[in-house]
Amino acid sequence: MEWYKLATNPRAISEIYTNVPSLEGIRLNEVRFYEDGPRITFFLDIRTFPENVPARWKQRRYNALSLQLDFWMIESVQILKWSKENVVNVSIKQTTEKRIEVQAISSTCHIQLIAYDFLLVLHKRVQAVE
């Protein structure tokens, strides 16, 4: 199953992307831990801007998108590596116990977690074109 289809709200992605981008070679900017839930949030930069954006996005000249993944009811988490440059391959799969297994792995970063659920949040922005 594709990674976004495991989210509580997969339409947040599927309605704006014809071809949903993979989470390979993606910049992991931040990881936050919250005691509510408990919850862990990943903040990622998506390289590909969506094809099917709402008219108001065009009017406001949004041209970049960040993805927030909120993982809820954390069962376990393990961080083996972390650095200030984390371009990772993120894998999101469902376990046989119907949990969400997440890995963010590169030569400089290694995070694994098991959660019960996750939510997609999109952050639109205007990015200077080089």
N, C-alpha and C positions, 0 to 999 in steps of 0.2 A: 504494500500500500504506500502511496506517496506520502511524504512527511507531513504536509499541511492537512491532509485528510484525517489525520489523527487528532487534530486540534478540536477544541470545543466549537470554534467558529471558523471552519475552513473557507467559507465564502468571503471572508476578509481578503483572502489572496486570490481565490479562483475567479471572483467576479472582475478583477482588474487585470489579471494576467491571462493571456491566451496560452503562453508557455511559461508555467511557473518555474522560476529559477531554482537551480539546485542550491544546496547549502555547502558546496565544496569551494575551497579557496576563498572563504568569506572572512572579513575582518570582524573579530570578536572584540568590541571596544570596552565592554564592561560586564561584570558579573556582580549582581547584588543578592544579598541574603536577607530575608525577612523572617521574623518569628511568626507572623500571621500565616497560617496555613499548615506547616511552614511552606515558604515559597522561595524559589530562586528565579531570578530574572537575567536573561541574556540580552544584550544590546548588540545588534549586528548591522553592518552596512550592506545593503543589497546593491550589487553592481548594475543590475538591469532595471531601468525604469519601466513601469507597466504600460501595456499597449492600450488598455481600455480605461483611461482615467476619466473621472467626472469633469464636466465642463468647468466647475468652480476651481478645480486644480489647475486647469489651463489658464483661467483668468488670473489666478494668483501666481502664475509662472513657476509652479513647483516642478522641479526637474530631478530631484533625488529623493530617495526613500530609505528609511532605517526600519529595521524590524526588531520588535521587542517580543521575546518569548517568555511568558510567565508560566513556570512549572509549579504546580500546586501539589500539596500533600506529599512532600518529599519523604521518600522511604530511606534513601541512602545517597550520599554524595562523596566523591573522592576527587581530590585535586592533586595530581602528581607533578605537574609543571605549570608555570605561569611566567610570562615575561611582559615587556611593554610593547612588543610587536607580535600580535596573535592573529595570524591568518590561518584559519583552521578549516578542517572538513568536519561539518556537523552531521551527525547521523541521528535520526529520530525514528524509532521502531516500537512496535507493540510487542510486549512479551507474551508468553503463553498464559501468564496470570492476568492479562489485560492491563498491565502497567505500561508506562511510557519509559523506554530506555533511551537515554541521550548520551552521546559522546561528542566532545569537541576536541579534536586531536590534530596536532602538527608536531614539528620537531621542537617547538618552544612551548607548547601548551598541551595539557592532557587533563581533561575534566570528564568525569562520568557521573551520571546520576540516574536514579529511578524515581519517577513521580507517578501520581495517579491520573493527572490531567494536565493540559496546557492550553493557553490562550494566546492568540496572535494579536498584536497591537502594531499598527503602522504609524510611523511618524514622517510626515511630508515636510520637505524643506526646499529652499532655493539654494542651489550650490553654484558658485562662480564657475563659468565654463573657461577652461584653459586653452 
